[in-house]
Amino acid sequence: RQHSEETRAERDEIKAYVFGVIPVLATFSVLAVLPQCAHLRTCSLITVATIFANTSLSCWILRCTEGAALKRCAVWNDIAHHIGRTLCHLLWINFHSEDTFTRVMMLFVAPLDAARMSGRVSFKLYISSHVLLTVYRFSNDLLGGAPYIVAVFASSQMLLEISALKQQSDQKSIELKIANESLCTLALSVMKDVFACFCDASAVLSSDLKLLETSPTLSTLIGRQATAGKSFEDFIHVSERADYLEFIGSFLHTPSTAESEEKLARAHNAMDMKLRSTQVRLEDSFAIPVDVHVFHAEFQDVKGQLVYLIGMSEAWKPKSAGSSKRSNSSRSSKQDLSQRVNFDTGRLEPQTPLYSKENRHLMSLPLEDHSEWSKPRQRRSDSPKPALEQGKAWQRLRDSGM
């Protein structure tokens, strides 16, 4: 995977050079046809031919090579471009060293153009030869050419630092792309496994609801061929296609201004996957409706394109509000019961206060001393004595002769 990413980076770099060299090619082509620059025509035509030859080589590499061959050819492509720049610089030094315009082009524009291919050792060799040619250009007048020499030295140092940063950036970019591909593949694999656990069928759809992969489970569910490239809309019952398309449209948003697009991008980065579900009737091979509940997972694939992973279940039904309330009440009652039981003693213990708020003060009354309750009880003088009164009653009965 890393090899393929490096190859892709090489291809993008060569493409950037092909499009970036067009202004330089156009500049020297204009110099070659201007009557005022007739004395520069020969050197201008040679420069145009060199640039055109190098550009043709780059186009041939992009068209005819792939993989490891492209990486090998890219190395020789860089060397050919650096040699062409060096030869053109030497050409202008020997024949038109005093021309200000071409001097600026060779001293500053050519190294900046070469910085696009600054990921290899050949760039450092080119910069070294460029500095030496600059010193050679002003060897007869070092004092007059000192500003140019100093500027070339400074710019060369900065270009070498940019080259090192570019190499690090390219490597980090490759690593991030590989990590992103791994995460996207893992997300798709996990969602497929989840849908396979509780769904009767699953399928992968593109943004226009085309099957990206053949789905054997969907074919088994409805008895129709669900091959890659077919539209999932064709498997939905005619009476529900409009409602389903409206449901899918709720995933997408069409911002009308640049500000809304920016907000949508931030929202999409904050949540890379959306999960939704709906009830749909499919149509089997006998045109009989098949009631299924369709789960949708929306996310972006490796190429940044919108992908839907759907799972279909015939048995699953969404819970009603009444059943959820009953289950919640029963769950809460069981939880309350488990909280009231003391499992050590097996007894129920109250978890709510014994007294209301206005009678809470009764729980904090001071305890009194009841030790006197164990002493013999003292009767009042006027209180009745049951045993004595009963004895007097029997005595009165005997005296009366009964």
SETORLUM-654017 format. One record per atom (N, C-alpha, C): y negated, z, x. Coordinates in steps of 0.001 Angstrom, whole numbers, padded with zeros to 6 digits, always signed. Layout:
YZX...
***
This chain:
+001205+000000+000836+000000+000000+000000-001259+000000+000873-001234+000796+001955-002383+000818+002850-002568-000538+003514-001447-001190+003841-001542-002523+004446-002214-003510+003495-001859-003454+002224-002473-004363+001259-003957-004069+001085-004329-002795+001116-005745-002446+000995-006530-002913+002211-005952-002800+003399-006634-003301+004610-006800-004816+004544-005788-005495+004051-005889-006952+003900-006993-007323+002913-007071-006567+001829-008132-006825+000846-009506-006579+001450-009635-005529+002279-010917-005257+002936-011298-006388+003899-010303-006912+004619-010578-008038+005521-011057-009256+004743-010422-009514+003631-010816-010662+002818-012239-010493+002287-012569-009292+001828-013924-009045+001323-014963-009184+002427-014603-008779+003649-015538-008897+004768-015812-010357+005117-014779-011169+005112-014958-012595+005413-015780-013271+004321-015525-012896+003055-016326-013450+001960-017795-013071+002107-018051-011826+002517-019435-011398+002694-020124-012214+003772-019394-012537+004847-020014-013359+005895-020321-014763+005380-019381-015363+004645-019571-016743+004179-020820-016846+003311-021028-015869+002425-022222-015910+001575-023474-015455+002328-023317-014565+003298-024480-014069+004019-025052-015031+005036-024247-015957+005522-024721-016893+006538-025483-018066+005933-025470-018195+004627-026142-019330+003980-027644-019361+004287-028392-018231+004214-029834-018305+004559-030096-018762+005989-029257-018302+006950-029435-018726+008348-029160-020216+008480-028106-020687+007835-027794-022116+007882-028915-022937+007268-029479-022467+006170-030577-023192+005528-031820-023210+006405-032084-022121+007132-033277-022048+007994-033218-023085+009110-032089-023149+009799-031999-024114+010904-031884-025540+010377-031374-025712+009170-031349-027064+008586-032764-027544+008302-033640-026653+007850-035033-027014+007610-035730-027346+008927-035433-026574+009984-036033-026862+011299-035626-028248+011798-034407-028643+011435-033924-029929+011942-034585-031117+011256-035132-030937+010053-035705-032058+009322-037230-032036+009286-037865-030947+009690-039324-030885+009668-039921-031761+010767-040902-032577+010409-041535-033402+011453-042270-032550+012489-042854-031434+012059-043579-030572+012989-042658-029946+014030-041348-029894+013745-040390-029270+014673-039442-030324+015251-039994-031505+015482-039142-032578+016009-038610-032255+017392-039382-031488+018181-038924-031141+019524-037771-030130+019487-037550-029498+018341-036460-028529+018200-035263-029112+017469-035321-030411+017169-034311-030986+016284-032925-030957+016904-032824-031294+018182-031491-031355+018803-030816-029987+018796-031543-028971+019252-030968-027610+019277-030692-027105+017862-031551-027475+016925-031343-027039+015547-030070-027662+014979-029859-028974+015244-028648-029622+014743-027384-029025+015370-027445-028703+016668-026275-028083+017320-025997-026709+016703-027063-025961+016440-026886-024639+015807-026302-024772+014408-026805-025742+013633-026270-025957+012284-024802-026347+012353-024434-027200+013288-023034-027617+013426-022145-026435+013799-022642-025571+014694-021847-024393+015086-021634-023455+013898-022718-023194+013156-022599-022305+011990-021674-022913+010944-021781-024217+010728-020938-024874+009732-019464-024834+010144-019204-025013+011437-017816-024967+011914-017218-023569+011713-017999-022536+012059-017499-021171+011880-017279-020844+010402-018191-021296+009560-018046-021045+008126-016824-021772+007567-016577-022976+008032-015391-023720+007591-014112-023000+008005-014106-022442+009217-012944-021673+009665-012699-020464+008756-013778-019780+008382-013632-018621+007492-013090-019042+006133-013592-020154+005598-013106-020626+004296-011637-021027+004366-011229-021639+005471-009825-022016+005629-008931-020783+005673-009375-019732+006364-008585-018488+006436-008449-017862+005056-009531-017850+004283-009468-017270+002942-008532-018052+002032-008473-019354+002244-007696-020193+001337-006230-020282+001725-005920-020260+002986-004572-020596+003446-003769-019434+003995-004321-018260+004107-003583-017141+004699-003549-015959+003734-002494-015179+003876-002313-013976+003072-001650-012899+003925-001844-011653+003497-001119-010546+004114-001403-010381+005588-000321-010207+006378-000453-009953+007818-001062-011153+008537-000777-012353+008057-001360-013539+008692-002872-013546+008558-003379-013081+007426-004830-013029+007241-005469-012028+008207-004796-010902+008439-005351-009912+009369-005401-010465+010792-004361-011193+011209-004379-011789+012549-005459-012862+012660-005576-013692+011629-006589-014750+011666-007997-014178+011616-008169-013024+010929-009494-012412+010862-009986-011990+012235-009077-011537+013096-009469-011165+014469-010002-012381+015213-009270-013506+015141-009736-014718+015818-010982-015292+015153-011136-015080+013875-012343-015525+013187-013573-014791+013718-013458-013478+013916-014571-012707+014483-014917-013183+015882-013891-013413+016691-014135-013864+018071-014837-015219+018081-014407-016124+017184-015035-017453+017128-016501-017344+016720-016817-016495+015771-018206-016329+015336-019066-015730+016439-018552-014741+017155-019341-014116+018215-019562-015088+019380-018549-015882+019685-018722-016893+020735-019760-017928+020310-019724-018352+019046-020708-019315+018558-022130-018771+018641-022331-017521+018283-023677-016933+018375-024143-016862+019829-023243-016476+020703-023606-016353+022124-023979-017715+022721-023200-018752+022379-023502-020091+022889-024830-020621+022347-025102-020363+021053-026379-020795+020485-027546-020052+021139-027367-018774+021415-028424-018007+022081-028696-018581+023475-027625-018878+024195-027779-019453+025537-028431-020839+025461-028112-021602+024413-028717-022924+024238-030230-022824+024053-030678-021919+023204-032110-021780+022948-032836-021170+024141-032161-020362+024941-032797-019801+026142-033090-020915+027150-032134-021824+027328-032284-022854+028369-033259-023958+027979-033416-024225+026670-034232-025362+026272-035529-024978+025567-035558-023920+024812-036770-023544+024072-036958-022032+024097-037019-021469+025269-037130-020006+025399-038502-019497+024966-039526-020365+024933-040871-019924+024588-041169-020035+023095-040262-020629+022316-040505-020762+020885-040342-019399+020203-041403-018936+019558-041412-017576+018992-040431-017424+017831-040376-018413+016952-039538-018286+015768-038056-018193+016146-037585-019110+016952-036173-019093+017345-035866-017880+018233-036882-017407+018967-036679-016204+019775-036356-015008+018879-037130-014859+017803-036869-013745+016867-035518-013926+016190-035180-015167+015837-033897-015416+015190-032739-015041+016098-032808-015411+017369-031705-015145+018278-031649-013682+018717-032808-013051+018896-032821-011670+019406-032496-010630+018328-032883-010885+017093-032760-009829+016081-031927-010248+014850-032112-011479+014375-031395-011888+013173-029907-012102+013455-029595-012737+014580-028187-013000+014903-027370-011712+015065-027843-010670+015767-027059-009414+015838-026886-008739+014474-027934-008808+013650-027801-008214+012320-026762-008958+011494-026718-010291+011655-025707-011060+010954-024311-010739+011478-024198-010473+012757-022897-010129+013348-022426-008737+012937-023360-007887+012487-022983-006518+012096-022051-006501+010896-021979-007608+010153-021028-007654+009044-019595-007584+009552-019373-008047+010774-018035-008024+011372-018008-007040+012536-018443-005833+012275-018582-004839+013341-017419-003863+013382-016282-004229+012806-015165-003294+012748-014196-003422+013899-014432-004318+014875-013480-004503+015967-014186-004500+017319-013359-004537+018363-013882-004457+019733-014716-005685+020070-014421-006809+019451-015152-008039+019768-016645-007884+019475-017007-007056+018517-018430-006845+018226-019124-006132+019375-018468-005150+019963-019065-004453+021112-019247-005398+022294-018276-006291+022506-018421-007268+023593-019580-008219+023307-019739-008601+022050-020852-009485+021695-022195-008782+021917-022315-007534+021535-023566-006802+021740-023889-006678+023227-022858-006442+024029-023088-006342+025480-023597-007667+026041-022963-008767+025640-023414-010079+026127-024805-010416+025579-025110-009954+024361-026432-010207+023783-027528-009494+024570-027270-008276+025014-028259-007539+025810-028457-008218+027167-027360-008664+027767-027471-009333+029066-028244-010648+028946-028011-011395+027876-028750-012641+027683-030238-012378+027432-030546-011262+026785-031956-010920+026558-032653-010630+027878-031980-009893+028760-032563-009612+030075-032705-010911+030873-031688-011795+030755-031755-013078+031454-032906-013937+030929-033171-013883+029628-034252-014667+029043-035606-014315+029663-035849-013017+029896-037147-012569+030411-037064-012167+031884-036086-012717+032597-035939-012358+034013-037131-012829+034844-037788-013922+034456-038945-014395+035208-040225-013653+034847-040226-012952+033719-041421-012209+033289-040978-010914+032609-040495-009975+033423-039965-008725+032872-041059-007895+032211-042281-007951+032789-043364-007165+032211-043761-007711+030846-043858-009020+030725-044221-009603+029436-043095-009487+028408-041864-009499+028883-040734-009409+027957-040219-008000+027744-040906-007004+028333-040459-005607+028199-040375-005146+026744-041363-005469+025880-041238-005040+024478-039985-005598+023806-039664-006866+024070-038466-007446+023476-037195-006783+024022-037200-006542+025325-036007-005934+025926-035763-004537+025370-036836-003754+025280-036694-002391+024749-036246-002432+023290-036827-003353+022512-036450-003459+021100-034993-003874+020948-034511-004783+021794-033121-005212+021722-032178-004076+022118-032556-003317+023169-031734-002165+023564-031631-001156+022409-032753-000845+021786-032757+000143+020694-031959-000346+019491-032189-001606+019136-031463-002142+017976-029970-002256+018254-029604-002565+019496-028182-002659+019840-027501-001303+019714-028211-000255+020169-027639+001084+020037-027446+001461+018563-028432+001147+017765-028305+001454+016334-027200+000636+015683-027036-000621+016093-025966-001442+015531-024591-000904+015913-024449-000369+017126-023171+000227+017512-022865+001474+016685-023909+002268+016422-023697+003441+015563-023348+003028+014136-024009+001979+013667-023682+001464+012337-022245+000942+012303-021804+000342+013404-020433-000149+013484-019432+000988+013353-019698+002122+014045-018795+003276+013944-018783+003843+012526-019966+003941+011921-020029+004444+010542-019322+003507+009575-019431+002209+009831-018781+001232+008969-017261+001362+009054-016744+001580+010259-015303+001763+010397-014826+002990+009626-015564+004104+009760-015191+005313+009022-015281+005092+007515-016347+004407+007101-016510+004149+005678-015392+003271+005132-015010+002256+005886-013915+001383+005439-012601+002149+005322-012346+003025+006304-011113+003800+006264-011098+004755+005076-012227+005434+004851-012306+006351+003712-012178+005595+002387-012780+004416+002348-012690+003618+001125-011248+003220+000832-010510+002852+001862-009103+002497+001683-008304+003701+001204-008550+004869+001812-007828+006080+001408-008142+006449-000050-009417+006327-000442-009784+006638-001827-009147+005661-002815-009095+004394-002451-008467+003416-003334-006981+003703-003507-006328+004077-002398-004900+004403-002483-004691+005637-003351-005562+006664-003158-005447+007877-003980-005698+007570-005453-006677+006697-005721-006968+006333-007104-005792+005588-007736-005183+004684-006994-004018+003972-007511-002867+004936-007788-002668+005899-006885-001584+006866-007082-001828+007712-008323-003079+008144-008523-003393+008953-009700-003222+008166-010987-003674+006914-010989-003516+006089-012190-002042+005853-012503-001264+005557-011459+000173+005351-011663+000850+006617-012149+000448+007761-011573+001029+009036-011993+000668+009364-013432-000594+009117-013815-001013+009394-015190-000224+008547-016185-000047+007270-015875+000716+006390-016756+002177+006826-016840+002757+007206-015701+004152+007632-015682+004347+008922-016463+003419+009879-016305+003537+011155-017021+003420+010944-018533+002448+010131-018945+002277+009883-020369+003484+009144-020949+004087+008250-020194+005294+007572-020661+006433+008568-020851+006575+009493-019901+007636+010499-020020+007397+011415-021211+006116+011795-021426+005803+012665-022562+006108+011980-023877+005689+010722-024020+005956+009981-025248+007452+009732-025438+008176+009548-024329+009614+009307-024437+010358+010539-024929+009759+011733-024741+010435+012981-025140+010433+013178-026654+009332+012861-027328+009253+013163-028750+008919+011956-029623+008830+010761-029036+008524+009562-029814+009748+008655-029879+009818+007884-030947+010910+006927-031107+010676+005646-030314+009421+005308-030050+009108+004086-029307+007768+004265-028613+007551+003466-027585+006282+003496-026855+005984+002109-026329+004695+001859-026034+004268+000548-025538+002956+000710-024786+002670-000237-023884+001429-000265-023112+000625-001472-023567-000613-001207-024019-001457-002267-024570-002700-002456-023719-003214-003662-023728-004484-003958-023081-005619-003650-024046-006846-003894-023600-007999-003603-024454-008040-004485-025694-007419-005677-025650-007361-006554-026819-006039-006410-027571-005336-005271-027362-004109-004908-028084-002953-005852-027797-002922-006422-026575-001787-007228-026144-000814-006335-025368+000489-006545-025568+001490-005783-024847+001495-006196-023379+001238-005234-022498+001264-005513-021069+002670-005495-020514+003583-004801-021196+004974-004723-020771+005870-004925-021987+007051-005445-021749+008034-005554-022824+008502-004157-023229+008553-003891-024539+008924-002568-025049+010259-002654-025785+011370-002279-025121+012672-002298-025811+012752-001291-026951+012090-000134-026807+012143+000884-027862+011440+000424-029122+010319-000281-028982+009637-000819-030162+010474-001903-030823+011139-002710-030017+012022-003742-030582+013149-003108-031374+013698-001995-030867+014772-001309-031585+014267-000675-032874+013044-000144-032842+012512+000561-034006+012293-000368-035192+011746-001544-034961+011400-002431-036079+012272-003686-036128+013194-003831-035180+014078-004986-035213+013397-006296-034900+012329-006278-034144+011606-007497-033765+011381-007500-032255+011243-008679-031683+011037-008794-030242+009622-008357-029871+009523-007316-029051+008222-006832-028591+008101-007135-027102+007857-008400-026784+007764-008840-025399+006325-008799-024919+006162-008845-023606+004827-008804-023013+004018-010021-023448+002762-009789-023770+001869-010857-024198+001666-010923-025692+002582-010323-026468+002411-010330-027918+001348-009328-028344+000733-009580-029483-000302-008696-030003+000349-007596-030836-000040-006352-030576+000488-005231-031345+000032-005302-032798-001063-005978-033027-001573-006124-034391-000576-006870-035274+000240-007760-034676+001213-008522-035463+002350-007642-035981+002569-006481-035364+003646-005596-035795+003189-004621-036882+001896-004601-037183+001356-003687-038195+001384-004381-039548+001656-003616-040596+001679-004172-041949+000314-004751-042303+000328-005848-043024-000915-006575-043320-001931-005682-044020-001481-004782-044862-002401-003953-045646-003128-002915-044801-002664-002683-043564-003267-001626-042752-003865-002134-041454-003894-003419-041248-004429-003939-039992-005915-003672-039852-006653-003831-040937-008105-003599-040876-008410-002138-040559-007676-001223-041196-007906+000202-040932-007545+000556-039495-006477-000051-038982-006081+000249-037611-007100-000283-036604-007611-001474-036846-008632-002016-035952-009899-001171-035989-010217-000637-037144-011373+000262-037236-011118+001544-036456-009887+002034-036507-009528+003230-035732-009639+002961-034237-009146+001810-033802-009250+001464-032380-010710+001292-031987-011525+000744-032896-012941+000570-032594-013669+001868-032396-013131+002968-032954-013778+004272-032750-013644+004744-031322-012681+004191-030553-012574+004521-029140-013749+003972-028355-014212+002790-028758-015210+002053-027992-016587+002305-028546-017581+002244-027656-018982+002407-028040-019763+001242-027458-020702+000722-028207-021514-000407-027751-022952+000044-027585-023366+000496-026389-024733+000949-026202-025724-000200-026266-026878+000075-026821-027876-000977-027009-028923-000993-025904-029046+000055-025146-030044+000125-024087-029384+000538-022788-030168+000364-021706-029653+000757-020391-029440+002257-020300-030296+003016-020983-030155+004478-020963-028855+004898-021638-028535+004278-022756-027291+004625-023432-026083+004220-022596-026187+003120-021848-025093+002724-020966-024881+003761-019870-025982+004294-019342-025863+005313-018312-025224+006580-018873-025614+006969-020078-025017+008147-020705-023527+007921-020952-023165+006712-021383-021768+006408-021630-020958+006453-020338-021553+005965-019236-020853+006006-017955-020609+007446-017509-021632+008304-017696-021454+009714-017321-020385+010365-018190-020388+010045-019469-019382+010632-020359-017988+010134-019993-017902+008867-019621-016591+008325-019279-016072+008938-017983-016955+009194-017008-016521+009824-015784-016091+011251-016024-016742+011924-016986-016377+013305-017261-015037+013397-017957-014617+012376-018686-013352+012408-019403-012705+011037-019281-011739+010897-018328-011145+009606-018052-010035+009255-019024-009586+010203-019837-008504+009935-020770-008857+010500-022135-008552+009727-023179-008776+010156-024547-007457+010095-025290-007178+011119-026093-005949+011192-026867-006293+011273-028349-005721+010382-029137-005935+010381-030583-004649+009925-031266-004583+010159-032573-003394+009754-033325-003801+009347-034734-002941+008560-035374-003198+008106-036741-001874+007704-037383-001878+007658-038705-000703+007245-039468-000784+005748-039741+000281+005017-039409+000291+003556-039526+001631+003135-040116+001625+002041-040846+002859+001434-041351+003116+000143-040585+004240+000106-039861+004652-001104-039169+005456-001991-040115+005732-003175-039645+006472-004150-040460+007697-004589-039688+008887-004334-040253+010111-004670-039535+010490-006140-039759+011683-006500-039324+012095-007911-039390+012307-008392-040820+012472-007452-041781+012633-007820-043195+011341-007632-043982+010210-007479-043271+008893-007294-043899+008834-006013-044718+009651-005010-044329+009651-003713-045003+008755-002761-044216+007847-002069-044879+006971-001145-044159+007756+000019-043537+007385+000381-042328+007988+001515-041615+006869+002499-041304+006899+003665-041962+005861+004674-041743+006089+005376-040416+005091+005316-039535+005162+005986-038236+003821+006662-037967+003874+007659-037117+002653+008285-036618+002456+007808-035186+001314+007187-034916+001053+006547-033624+000096+007413-032818+000533+007781-031616-000288+008541-030685-000869+007574-029649-002162+007699-029383-002857+006797-028467-003404+007589-027281-003129+007103-026081-003740+007635-024861-004525+006505-024213-005824+006674-024118-006705+005633-023563-007182+006058-022179-007017+005210-021197-007500+005496-019845-007682+004181-019101-008189+004269-017880-008423+003075-017062-007291+002915-016056-006886+001665-015839-005828+001418-014868-006411+001287-013467-005593+000834-012526-006014+000737-011125-007186-000217-010959-007221-001288-011749-008288-002284-011639-009522-001920-012449-009523-000736-013085-010667-000302-013868-010710-000876-015265-009614-001496-015715-009561-002078-017049-009006-001065-018047-009449-001190-019297-009038-000267-020348-007591-000531-020747-006814+000545-020851-005391+000455-021187-005084+001496-022253-004260+001110-023237-003781+002033-024266-002280+002246-024070-001878+003495-023992-000462+003835-024023-000191+004484-025375+000683+003894-026171+000916+004376-027524+002357+004853-027657+002546+005906-028466+003868+006405-028796+004011+006487-030309+005152+006058-030847+005363+005994-032294+006528+006881-032687+006311+007711-033708+007334+008641-034184+007427+008556-035702+008676+008394-036201+008896+008359-037643+008999+009763-038228+009586+010704-037476+009876+012030-038019+008679+012958-037976+007782+012755-037029+006692+013719-036855+005691+013589-037987+005289+014712-038549+004285+014759-039599+003205+015749-039207+001947+015430-039458+000880+016392-039135+000956+017590-040059+000685+018762-039533+000724+019986-040320-000448+020015-041294-000162+020505-042499-001224+020668-043491-001987+021945-043229-003170+022052-043870-004008+023234-043652-003364+024476-044227-002662+024348-045428-002049+025504-046050-000920+026071-045219-000085+025158-044656+001029+025652-043848+000553+026325-042589-000530+025795-042010-001053+026424-040795-001613+027799-041092-002252+027935-042287-002782+029251-042640-001654+030240-042870-000563+029790-043558+000553+030686-043792+001224+031097-042493+001383+030121-041591+002016+030461-040318+001150+031405-039507-000168+031214-039589-001061+032117-038862-001021+033514-039449-000958+033616-040807-000931+034937-041422+000372+035652-041112+001504+034894-041172+002781+035523-040851+002838+035940-039399+002260+035102-038518+002236+035454-037102+001399+036692-036852+000269+036785-037566-000591+037950-037376+000049+039206-037935+000814+039082-039087+001466+040251-039641+002563+040747-038711+003324+039785-038112+004340+040191-037145+003708+040856-035932+002588+040337-035512+001912+040921-034362+001425+042329-034682+000873+042521-035932+000410+043850-036309+001567+044824-036382+002740+044355-036935+003895+045237-037047+004393+045658-035673+004436+044696-034748+004894+045036-033403+003936+045991-032719+002690+045942-033097+001734+046865-032491+001857+048265-033092+002355+048402-034352+002425+049722-034986+003710+050466-034656+004728+049752-034155+006004+050412-033900+006000+051009-032502+006393+052274-032414+006589+052941-031134+008055+052763-030765+008338+051925-029795+009716+051588-029471+010446+052718-028770+009724+053722-028290+010382+054876-027663+010962+055820-028709+010216+056054-029769+010648+056983-030809+011198+056278-032031+010915+054987-032181+011365+054273-033359+010539+054543-034588+009413+055150-034441+008562+055490-035578+007333+054593-035610+006786+054463-036814+005550+053720-036983+004378+054616-036671+003442+054094-035929+002247+054843-035579+001038+054096-036101+000145+054769-036807-001042+054093-037356-001964+053610-036258-002474+052396-036435-003416+051820-035482-004838+051820-036007-005014+052231-037277-006354+052287-037859-006793+053730-038007-008072+054037-038054-008541+055416-038178-008051+056048-039481-007747+057378-039418-007287+058110-040595-008427+058399-041553-009629+058410-041048-010785+058758-041864-011765+057598-041853-012505+057500-042920-013567+056506-042985-014724+056935-042105-015724+056073-041997-016837+056365-041103-017584+057632-041507-017722+057850-042839-018495+059019-043259-017726+060322-043081-016379+060238-042881-015582+061452-042709-015043+061601-041296-015587+060830-040374-015123+060923-038994-015369+062317-038392-016360+063033-038916-016676+064336-038335-015546+065337-038548-014663+065063-039507-013559+065992-039753-012544+065974-038610-012531+064859-037855-011584+064775-036739-012030+065575-035539-013303+065970-035514-013838+066701-034360-014155+068146-034672-013584+068754-035756-013821+070164-036074-013128+071061-035061-013745+072180-034687-013094+073096-033725-011876+073759-034346-010858+073966-033548-009637+074603-034020-009858+076110-034159-009359+076715-035252-009508+078158-035478-008271+078905-034983-008448+080221-034750-007357+081066-034293-006583+081577-035505-005307+081144-035643-004475+081542-036769-003388+082528-036355-003626+083276-035299-002627+084262-034852-002446+085394-035841-003456+085681-036695-003337+086782-037658-002387+086452-038792-001996+085140-038948-001117+084769-040045+000271+085381-039891+000671+085740-038658+001998+086326-038436+002055+087809-038769+000920+088516-039000+000883+089950-039323+001253+090151-040794+001690+091364-041164+001998+091657-042583+000772+091443-043442+001033+090889-044592-000063+090539-045487-000623+091796-046155-001918+091966-046200-002601+093099-046835-003050+092693-048223-002579+093442-049229-002977+093137-050589-004224+093925-050962-004915+093368-051893-006085+094084-052400-005635+095193-053353-006519+096128-053552-006163+097273-054407-005962+096873-055865-006626+095876-056307-006515+095458-057695-005540+094325-057921-004820+093897-056863-003872+092811-057020-002570+093346-057590-001862+092610-058477-000601+093080-059055+000497+093147-058027+001441+094121-058213+002576+094298-057312+003826+093985-058112+004450+092856-057957+005559+092440-058812+006721+093408-058814+007135+093910-057662+008302+094810-057622+008012+096120-058337+006875+096714-058114+006513+097995-058748+006367+097839-060249+005746+096782-060701+005574+096551-062130+006921+096341-062818+007852+095641-062102+009175+095434-062693+009930+096759-062846+009802+097656-061839+010480+098969-061929+009929+099811-063083+008634+099780-063284+008031+100526-064382+008488+099986-065737+008720+098656-065827+009185+098064-067082+010587+098546-067422+011471+098588-066466+012828+099095-066719+012794+100574-067121+011945+101336-066519+011843+102771-066861+011395+102942-068307+010504+102140-068765+010034+102254-070144+011151+101873-071123+011990+100914-070732+013098+100523-071593+014128+101633-071705+014421+102338-070606+015395+103421-070666+014855+104581-071506+013598+104886-071347+013021+105996-072129+013022+105676-073616+012919+104476-073961+012898+104140-075386+014287+104125-075987+015312+104389-075167+016705+104474-075667+017390+103150-075790+016862+102107-075251+017539+100816-075298+018536+100762-074157
***
